[in-house]
Amino acid sequence: MAVVKADLEACQGYANCVVGAEDVFDIDDGGIVVLLRTTINDAERSRVEEAARSCPVSALVVEDQ
């Protein structure tokens, strides 16, 4: 298991993360990331990490729980 974290102040609303993992990330009406889930399983970790790395301002991280 892993934990997904977001730096809401750093988020610029590019939504690259949503493209890669729409079941984990969304963008609210104000243009800020919303974490739909904060815990992910090992089977989806690689996909979610890739989506987090796609953030141009590095506002997202995936860490061991």
PDB file of N, CA, C and O in Angstrom:
ATOM      1  N   MET A   1       0.841  -1.191   0.000  1.00  0.00           N
ATOM      2  CA  MET A   1       0.000   0.000   0.000  1.00  0.00           C
ATOM      3  C   MET A   1       0.879   1.245   0.000  1.00  0.00           C
ATOM      4  O   MET A   1       2.005   1.234   0.497  1.00  0.00           O
ATOM      5  N   ALA A   2       0.338   2.312  -0.568  1.00  0.00           N
ATOM      6  CA  ALA A   2       1.041   3.583  -0.616  1.00  0.00           C
ATOM      7  C   ALA A   2       0.047   4.710  -0.370  1.00  0.00           C
ATOM      8  O   ALA A   2      -1.165   4.536  -0.496  1.00  0.00           O
ATOM      9  N   VAL A   3       0.591   5.865  -0.016  1.00  0.00           N
ATOM     10  CA  VAL A   3      -0.212   7.048   0.272  1.00  0.00           C
ATOM     11  C   VAL A   3       0.087   8.111  -0.778  1.00  0.00           C
ATOM     12  O   VAL A   3       1.243   8.338  -1.136  1.00  0.00           O
ATOM     13  N   VAL A   4      -0.966   8.758  -1.266  1.00  0.00           N
ATOM     14  CA  VAL A   4      -0.838   9.844  -2.231  1.00  0.00           C
ATOM     15  C   VAL A   4      -1.025  11.154  -1.479  1.00  0.00           C
ATOM     16  O   VAL A   4      -1.971  11.306  -0.706  1.00  0.00           O
ATOM     17  N   LYS A   5      -0.113  12.103  -1.713  1.00  0.00           N
ATOM     18  CA  LYS A   5      -0.192  13.411  -1.064  1.00  0.00           C
ATOM     19  C   LYS A   5      -0.103  14.508  -2.118  1.00  0.00           C
ATOM     20  O   LYS A   5       0.547  14.347  -3.152  1.00  0.00           O
ATOM     21  N   ALA A   6      -0.770  15.629  -1.836  1.00  0.00           N
ATOM     22  CA  ALA A   6      -0.768  16.763  -2.756  1.00  0.00           C
ATOM     23  C   ALA A   6      -0.408  18.041  -2.017  1.00  0.00           C
ATOM     24  O   ALA A   6      -0.862  18.276  -0.896  1.00  0.00           O
ATOM     25  N   ASP A   7       0.408  18.858  -2.655  1.00  0.00           N
ATOM     26  CA  ASP A   7       0.725  20.197  -2.160  1.00  0.00           C
ATOM     27  C   ASP A   7      -0.248  21.147  -2.850  1.00  0.00           C
ATOM     28  O   ASP A   7      -0.022  21.569  -3.984  1.00  0.00           O
ATOM     29  N   LEU A   8      -1.325  21.476  -2.156  1.00  0.00           N
ATOM     30  CA  LEU A   8      -2.390  22.275  -2.751  1.00  0.00           C
ATOM     31  C   LEU A   8      -1.943  23.687  -3.102  1.00  0.00           C
ATOM     32  O   LEU A   8      -2.491  24.297  -4.020  1.00  0.00           O
ATOM     33  N   GLU A   9      -0.969  24.209  -2.391  1.00  0.00           N
ATOM     34  CA  GLU A   9      -0.468  25.547  -2.700  1.00  0.00           C
ATOM     35  C   GLU A   9       0.394  25.553  -3.952  1.00  0.00           C
ATOM     36  O   GLU A   9       0.465  26.566  -4.649  1.00  0.00           O
ATOM     37  N   ALA A  10       1.043  24.448  -4.244  1.00  0.00           N
ATOM     38  CA  ALA A  10       1.888  24.359  -5.436  1.00  0.00           C
ATOM     39  C   ALA A  10       1.073  24.066  -6.696  1.00  0.00           C
ATOM     40  O   ALA A  10       1.476  24.444  -7.796  1.00  0.00           O
ATOM     41  N   CYS A  11      -0.062  23.400  -6.543  1.00  0.00           N
ATOM     42  CA  CYS A  11      -0.864  22.985  -7.693  1.00  0.00           C
ATOM     43  C   CYS A  11      -1.269  24.184  -8.547  1.00  0.00           C
ATOM     44  O   CYS A  11      -1.741  25.202  -8.041  1.00  0.00           O
ATOM     45  N   GLN A  12      -1.071  24.032  -9.859  1.00  0.00           N
ATOM     46  CA  GLN A  12      -1.435  25.076 -10.821  1.00  0.00           C
ATOM     47  C   GLN A  12      -2.625  24.659 -11.689  1.00  0.00           C
ATOM     48  O   GLN A  12      -3.050  25.419 -12.559  1.00  0.00           O
ATOM     49  N   GLY A  13      -3.160  23.469 -11.462  1.00  0.00           N
ATOM     50  CA  GLY A  13      -4.341  23.016 -12.188  1.00  0.00           C
ATOM     51  C   GLY A  13      -4.095  22.543 -13.608  1.00  0.00           C
ATOM     52  O   GLY A  13      -5.003  22.602 -14.437  1.00  0.00           O
ATOM     53  N   TYR A  14      -2.895  22.078 -13.909  1.00  0.00           N
ATOM     54  CA  TYR A  14      -2.601  21.589 -15.262  1.00  0.00           C
ATOM     55  C   TYR A  14      -3.401  20.337 -15.614  1.00  0.00           C
ATOM     56  O   TYR A  14      -3.669  20.091 -16.790  1.00  0.00           O
ATOM     57  N   ALA A  15      -3.778  19.559 -14.634  1.00  0.00           N
ATOM     58  CA  ALA A  15      -4.602  18.350 -14.785  1.00  0.00           C
ATOM     59  C   ALA A  15      -3.903  17.193 -15.487  1.00  0.00           C
ATOM     60  O   ALA A  15      -4.570  16.254 -15.922  1.00  0.00           O
ATOM     61  N   ASN A  16      -2.590  17.232 -15.608  1.00  0.00           N
ATOM     62  CA  ASN A  16      -1.861  16.096 -16.182  1.00  0.00           C
ATOM     63  C   ASN A  16      -2.108  14.839 -15.357  1.00  0.00           C
ATOM     64  O   ASN A  16      -2.197  13.741 -15.906  1.00  0.00           O
ATOM     65  N   CYS A  17      -2.215  14.994 -14.064  1.00  0.00           N
ATOM     66  CA  CYS A  17      -2.432  13.858 -13.170  1.00  0.00           C
ATOM     67  C   CYS A  17      -3.769  13.176 -13.450  1.00  0.00           C
ATOM     68  O   CYS A  17      -3.877  11.953 -13.368  1.00  0.00           O
ATOM     69  N   VAL A  18      -4.772  13.961 -13.777  1.00  0.00           N
ATOM     70  CA  VAL A  18      -6.102  13.419 -14.043  1.00  0.00           C
ATOM     71  C   VAL A  18      -6.065  12.521 -15.277  1.00  0.00           C
ATOM     72  O   VAL A  18      -6.714  11.475 -15.308  1.00  0.00           O
ATOM     73  N   VAL A  19      -5.316  12.925 -16.278  1.00  0.00           N
ATOM     74  CA  VAL A  19      -5.204  12.133 -17.505  1.00  0.00           C
ATOM     75  C   VAL A  19      -4.637  10.751 -17.201  1.00  0.00           C
ATOM     76  O   VAL A  19      -5.080   9.756 -17.776  1.00  0.00           O
ATOM     77  N   GLY A  20      -3.664  10.686 -16.303  1.00  0.00           N
ATOM     78  CA  GLY A  20      -3.012   9.418 -15.996  1.00  0.00           C
ATOM     79  C   GLY A  20      -3.701   8.564 -14.956  1.00  0.00           C
ATOM     80  O   GLY A  20      -3.503   7.350 -14.919  1.00  0.00           O
ATOM     81  N   ALA A  21      -4.513   9.184 -14.106  1.00  0.00           N
ATOM     82  CA  ALA A  21      -5.160   8.424 -13.021  1.00  0.00           C
ATOM     83  C   ALA A  21      -6.440   9.142 -12.584  1.00  0.00           C
ATOM     84  O   ALA A  21      -6.512   9.701 -11.489  1.00  0.00           O
ATOM     85  N   GLU A  22      -7.427   9.113 -13.446  1.00  0.00           N
ATOM     86  CA  GLU A  22      -8.673   9.835 -13.154  1.00  0.00           C
ATOM     87  C   GLU A  22      -9.456   9.249 -11.990  1.00  0.00           C
ATOM     88  O   GLU A  22     -10.376   9.888 -11.479  1.00  0.00           O
ATOM     89  N   ASP A  23      -9.105   8.054 -11.569  1.00  0.00           N
ATOM     90  CA  ASP A  23      -9.761   7.448 -10.414  1.00  0.00           C
ATOM     91  C   ASP A  23      -9.130   7.892  -9.093  1.00  0.00           C
ATOM     92  O   ASP A  23      -9.655   7.596  -8.019  1.00  0.00           O
ATOM     93  N   VAL A  24      -7.998   8.605  -9.178  1.00  0.00           N
ATOM     94  CA  VAL A  24      -7.294   9.071  -7.982  1.00  0.00           C
ATOM     95  C   VAL A  24      -7.289  10.596  -7.897  1.00  0.00           C
ATOM     96  O   VAL A  24      -7.403  11.158  -6.808  1.00  0.00           O
ATOM     97  N   PHE A  25      -7.158  11.265  -9.044  1.00  0.00           N
ATOM     98  CA  PHE A  25      -7.041  12.720  -9.080  1.00  0.00           C
ATOM     99  C   PHE A  25      -8.203  13.361  -9.829  1.00  0.00           C
ATOM    100  O   PHE A  25      -8.737  12.792 -10.781  1.00  0.00           O
ATOM    101  N   ASP A  26      -8.582  14.545  -9.387  1.00  0.00           N
ATOM    102  CA  ASP A  26      -9.558  15.377 -10.090  1.00  0.00           C
ATOM    103  C   ASP A  26      -9.129  16.821  -9.883  1.00  0.00           C
ATOM    104  O   ASP A  26      -8.238  17.099  -9.080  1.00  0.00           O
ATOM    105  N   ILE A  27      -9.754  17.729 -10.596  1.00  0.00           N
ATOM    106  CA  ILE A  27      -9.491  19.159 -10.443  1.00  0.00           C
ATOM    107  C   ILE A  27     -10.802  19.828 -10.053  1.00  0.00           C
ATOM    108  O   ILE A  27     -11.826  19.615 -10.703  1.00  0.00           O
ATOM    109  N   ASP A  28     -10.777  20.636  -8.997  1.00  0.00           N
ATOM    110  CA  ASP A  28     -12.002  21.298  -8.546  1.00  0.00           C
ATOM    111  C   ASP A  28     -12.289  22.542  -9.385  1.00  0.00           C
ATOM    112  O   ASP A  28     -11.514  22.885 -10.278  1.00  0.00           O
ATOM    113  N   ASP A  29     -13.392  23.209  -9.097  1.00  0.00           N
ATOM    114  CA  ASP A  29     -13.799  24.392  -9.856  1.00  0.00           C
ATOM    115  C   ASP A  29     -12.805  25.532  -9.746  1.00  0.00           C
ATOM    116  O   ASP A  29     -12.777  26.416 -10.602  1.00  0.00           O
ATOM    117  N   GLY A  30     -11.991  25.522  -8.704  1.00  0.00           N
ATOM    118  CA  GLY A  30     -10.976  26.552  -8.523  1.00  0.00           C
ATOM    119  C   GLY A  30      -9.655  26.219  -9.195  1.00  0.00           C
ATOM    120  O   GLY A  30      -8.704  26.997  -9.120  1.00  0.00           O
ATOM    121  N   GLY A  31      -9.592  25.058  -9.858  1.00  0.00           N
ATOM    122  CA  GLY A  31      -8.386  24.669 -10.572  1.00  0.00           C
ATOM    123  C   GLY A  31      -7.326  24.009  -9.712  1.00  0.00           C
ATOM    124  O   GLY A  31      -6.145  24.025 -10.059  1.00  0.00           O
ATOM    125  N   ILE A  32      -7.736  23.428  -8.594  1.00  0.00           N
ATOM    126  CA  ILE A  32      -6.797  22.783  -7.672  1.00  0.00           C
ATOM    127  C   ILE A  32      -7.089  21.284  -7.622  1.00  0.00           C
ATOM    128  O   ILE A  32      -8.241  20.857  -7.697  1.00  0.00           O
ATOM    129  N   VAL A  33      -6.029  20.501  -7.495  1.00  0.00           N
ATOM    130  CA  VAL A  33      -6.175  19.049  -7.454  1.00  0.00           C
ATOM    131  C   VAL A  33      -7.014  18.609  -6.254  1.00  0.00           C
ATOM    132  O   VAL A  33      -6.941  19.187  -5.170  1.00  0.00           O
ATOM    133  N   VAL A  34      -7.803  17.578  -6.485  1.00  0.00           N
ATOM    134  CA  VAL A  34      -8.580  16.920  -5.438  1.00  0.00           C
ATOM    135  C   VAL A  34      -8.151  15.456  -5.440  1.00  0.00           C
ATOM    136  O   VAL A  34      -8.133  14.809  -6.487  1.00  0.00           O
ATOM    137  N   LEU A  35      -7.810  14.946  -4.278  1.00  0.00           N
ATOM    138  CA  LEU A  35      -7.469  13.531  -4.158  1.00  0.00           C
ATOM    139  C   LEU A  35      -8.752  12.750  -3.911  1.00  0.00           C
ATOM    140  O   LEU A  35      -9.381  12.892  -2.862  1.00  0.00           O
ATOM    141  N   LEU A  36      -9.133  11.933  -4.868  1.00  0.00           N
ATOM    142  CA  LEU A  36     -10.335  11.122  -4.723  1.00  0.00           C
ATOM    143  C   LEU A  36     -10.092   9.951  -3.780  1.00  0.00           C
ATOM    144  O   LEU A  36     -11.015   9.445  -3.141  1.00  0.00           O
ATOM    145  N   ARG A  37      -8.829   9.530  -3.705  1.00  0.00           N
ATOM    146  CA  ARG A  37      -8.385   8.490  -2.771  1.00  0.00           C
ATOM    147  C   ARG A  37      -6.982   8.860  -2.332  1.00  0.00           C
ATOM    148  O   ARG A  37      -6.200   9.386  -3.123  1.00  0.00           O
ATOM    149  N   THR A  38      -6.661   8.592  -1.095  1.00  0.00           N
ATOM    150  CA  THR A  38      -5.305   8.873  -0.617  1.00  0.00           C
ATOM    151  C   THR A  38      -4.486   7.606  -0.426  1.00  0.00           C
ATOM    152  O   THR A  38      -3.273   7.678  -0.230  1.00  0.00           O
ATOM    153  N   THR A  39      -5.128   6.461  -0.479  1.00  0.00           N
ATOM    154  CA  THR A  39      -4.430   5.188  -0.348  1.00  0.00           C
ATOM    155  C   THR A  39      -4.601   4.399  -1.641  1.00  0.00           C
ATOM    156  O   THR A  39      -5.707   4.280  -2.168  1.00  0.00           O
ATOM    157  N   ILE A  40      -3.491   3.863  -2.143  1.00  0.00           N
ATOM    158  CA  ILE A  40      -3.541   3.046  -3.355  1.00  0.00           C
ATOM    159  C   ILE A  40      -2.864   1.708  -3.081  1.00  0.00           C
ATOM    160  O   ILE A  40      -2.025   1.596  -2.186  1.00  0.00           O
ATOM    161  N   ASN A  41      -3.233   0.706  -3.854  1.00  0.00           N
ATOM    162  CA  ASN A  41      -2.623  -0.611  -3.661  1.00  0.00           C
ATOM    163  C   ASN A  41      -1.399  -0.770  -4.561  1.00  0.00           C
ATOM    164  O   ASN A  41      -1.158   0.047  -5.450  1.00  0.00           O
ATOM    165  N   ASP A  42      -0.646  -1.813  -4.324  1.00  0.00           N
ATOM    166  CA  ASP A  42       0.601  -2.036  -5.053  1.00  0.00           C
ATOM    167  C   ASP A  42       0.381  -2.232  -6.548  1.00  0.00           C
ATOM    168  O   ASP A  42       1.232  -1.844  -7.349  1.00  0.00           O
ATOM    169  N   ALA A  43      -0.737  -2.823  -6.934  1.00  0.00           N
ATOM    170  CA  ALA A  43      -1.010  -3.085  -8.346  1.00  0.00           C
ATOM    171  C   ALA A  43      -1.178  -1.803  -9.158  1.00  0.00           C
ATOM    172  O   ALA A  43      -0.875  -1.788 -10.351  1.00  0.00           O
ATOM    173  N   GLU A  44      -1.649  -0.742  -8.537  1.00  0.00           N
ATOM    174  CA  GLU A  44      -1.867   0.514  -9.261  1.00  0.00           C
ATOM    175  C   GLU A  44      -0.785   1.559  -8.993  1.00  0.00           C
ATOM    176  O   GLU A  44      -0.825   2.653  -9.556  1.00  0.00           O
ATOM    177  N   ARG A  45       0.160   1.233  -8.155  1.00  0.00           N
ATOM    178  CA  ARG A  45       1.166   2.212  -7.742  1.00  0.00           C
ATOM    179  C   ARG A  45       1.962   2.785  -8.914  1.00  0.00           C
ATOM    180  O   ARG A  45       2.144   3.999  -8.995  1.00  0.00           O
ATOM    181  N   SER A  46       2.425   1.957  -9.797  1.00  0.00           N
ATOM    182  CA  SER A  46       3.240   2.423 -10.920  1.00  0.00           C
ATOM    183  C   SER A  46       2.482   3.449 -11.764  1.00  0.00           C
ATOM    184  O   SER A  46       3.036   4.481 -12.142  1.00  0.00           O
ATOM    185  N   ARG A  47       1.223   3.162 -12.052  1.00  0.00           N
ATOM    186  CA  ARG A  47       0.392   4.067 -12.862  1.00  0.00           C
ATOM    187  C   ARG A  47       0.174   5.399 -12.147  1.00  0.00           C
ATOM    188  O   ARG A  47       0.251   6.458 -12.770  1.00  0.00           O
ATOM    189  N   VAL A  48      -0.095   5.350 -10.855  1.00  0.00           N
ATOM    190  CA  VAL A  48      -0.349   6.571 -10.092  1.00  0.00           C
ATOM    191  C   VAL A  48       0.943   7.371  -9.920  1.00  0.00           C
ATOM    192  O   VAL A  48       0.917   8.600  -9.974  1.00  0.00           O
ATOM    193  N   GLU A  49       2.066   6.691  -9.713  1.00  0.00           N
ATOM    194  CA  GLU A  49       3.349   7.392  -9.627  1.00  0.00           C
ATOM    195  C   GLU A  49       3.666   8.107 -10.936  1.00  0.00           C
ATOM    196  O   GLU A  49       4.158   9.236 -10.928  1.00  0.00           O
ATOM    197  N   GLU A  50       3.388   7.458 -12.048  1.00  0.00           N
ATOM    198  CA  GLU A  50       3.621   8.086 -13.350  1.00  0.00           C
ATOM    199  C   GLU A  50       2.745   9.325 -13.509  1.00  0.00           C
ATOM    200  O   GLU A  50       3.208  10.354 -14.000  1.00  0.00           O
ATOM    201  N   ALA A  51       1.494   9.232 -13.099  1.00  0.00           N
ATOM    202  CA  ALA A  51       0.594  10.385 -13.165  1.00  0.00           C
ATOM    203  C   ALA A  51       1.097  11.511 -12.266  1.00  0.00           C
ATOM    204  O   ALA A  51       1.042  12.680 -12.649  1.00  0.00           O
ATOM    205  N   ALA A  52       1.583  11.173 -11.084  1.00  0.00           N
ATOM    206  CA  ALA A  52       2.118  12.182 -10.161  1.00  0.00           C
ATOM    207  C   ALA A  52       3.367  12.844 -10.742  1.00  0.00           C
ATOM    208  O   ALA A  52       3.545  14.055 -10.617  1.00  0.00           O
ATOM    209  N   ARG A  53       4.229  12.052 -11.375  1.00  0.00           N
ATOM    210  CA  ARG A  53       5.446  12.605 -11.992  1.00  0.00           C
ATOM    211  C   ARG A  53       5.131  13.522 -13.169  1.00  0.00           C
ATOM    212  O   ARG A  53       5.953  14.360 -13.541  1.00  0.00           O
ATOM    213  N   SER A  54       3.955  13.371 -13.751  1.00  0.00           N
ATOM    214  CA  SER A  54       3.589  14.212 -14.894  1.00  0.00           C
ATOM    215  C   SER A  54       3.240  15.637 -14.474  1.00  0.00           C
ATOM    216  O   SER A  54       3.082  16.510 -15.328  1.00  0.00           O
ATOM    217  N   CYS A  55       3.119  15.881 -13.183  1.00  0.00           N
ATOM    218  CA  CYS A  55       2.815  17.226 -12.685  1.00  0.00           C
ATOM    219  C   CYS A  55       4.009  18.148 -12.940  1.00  0.00           C
ATOM    220  O   CYS A  55       5.100  17.894 -12.430  1.00  0.00           O
ATOM    221  N   PRO A  56       3.816  19.212 -13.721  1.00  0.00           N
ATOM    222  CA  PRO A  56       4.937  20.096 -14.047  1.00  0.00           C
ATOM    223  C   PRO A  56       5.463  20.915 -12.870  1.00  0.00           C
ATOM    224  O   PRO A  56       6.555  21.478 -12.953  1.00  0.00           O
ATOM    225  N   VAL A  57       4.705  20.989 -11.778  1.00  0.00           N
ATOM    226  CA  VAL A  57       5.165  21.746 -10.609  1.00  0.00           C
ATOM    227  C   VAL A  57       5.467  20.831  -9.416  1.00  0.00           C
ATOM    228  O   VAL A  57       5.669  21.305  -8.297  1.00  0.00           O
ATOM    229  N   SER A  58       5.494  19.533  -9.663  1.00  0.00           N
ATOM    230  CA  SER A  58       5.831  18.532  -8.634  1.00  0.00           C
ATOM    231  C   SER A  58       4.983  18.670  -7.371  1.00  0.00           C
ATOM    232  O   SER A  58       5.499  18.620  -6.254  1.00  0.00           O
ATOM    233  N   ALA A  59       3.681  18.842  -7.563  1.00  0.00           N
ATOM    234  CA  ALA A  59       2.772  19.026  -6.433  1.00  0.00           C
ATOM    235  C   ALA A  59       2.272  17.707  -5.842  1.00  0.00           C
ATOM    236  O   ALA A  59       1.549  17.713  -4.846  1.00  0.00           O
ATOM    237  N   LEU A  60       2.649  16.583  -6.443  1.00  0.00           N
ATOM    238  CA  LEU A  60       2.121  15.288  -6.016  1.00  0.00           C
ATOM    239  C   LEU A  60       3.239  14.321  -5.670  1.00  0.00           C
ATOM    240  O   LEU A  60       4.282  14.303  -6.324  1.00  0.00           O
ATOM    241  N   VAL A  61       3.015  13.519  -4.642  1.00  0.00           N
ATOM    242  CA  VAL A  61       3.970  12.471  -4.277  1.00  0.00           C
ATOM    243  C   VAL A  61       3.215  11.202  -3.897  1.00  0.00           C
ATOM    244  O   VAL A  61       2.077  11.244  -3.431  1.00  0.00           O
ATOM    245  N   VAL A  62       3.884  10.081  -4.111  1.00  0.00           N
ATOM    246  CA  VAL A  62       3.386   8.782  -3.676  1.00  0.00           C
ATOM    247  C   VAL A  62       4.450   8.217  -2.750  1.00  0.00           C
ATOM    248  O   VAL A  62       5.611   8.080  -3.134  1.00  0.00           O
ATOM    249  N   GLU A  63       4.046   7.889  -1.522  1.00  0.00           N
ATOM    250  CA  GLU A  63       4.986   7.415  -0.509  1.00  0.00           C
ATOM    251  C   GLU A  63       4.519   6.091   0.067  1.00  0.00           C
ATOM    252  O   GLU A  63       3.328   5.777   0.051  1.00  0.00           O
ATOM    253  N   ASP A  64       5.472   5.317   0.579  1.00  0.00           N
ATOM    254  CA  ASP A  64       5.119   4.090   1.288  1.00  0.00           C
ATOM    255  C   ASP A  64       4.279   4.429   2.510  1.00  0.00           C
ATOM    256  O   ASP A  64       4.488   5.448   3.168  1.00  0.00           O
ATOM    257  N   GLN A  65       3.332   3.557   2.794  1.00  0.00           N
ATOM    258  CA  GLN A  65       2.460   3.779   3.948  1.00  0.00           C
ATOM    259  C   GLN A  65       3.093   3.238   5.188  1.00  0.00           C
ATOM    260  O   GLN A  65       2.511   3.330   6.268  1.00  0.00           O
TER     261      GLN A  65
END
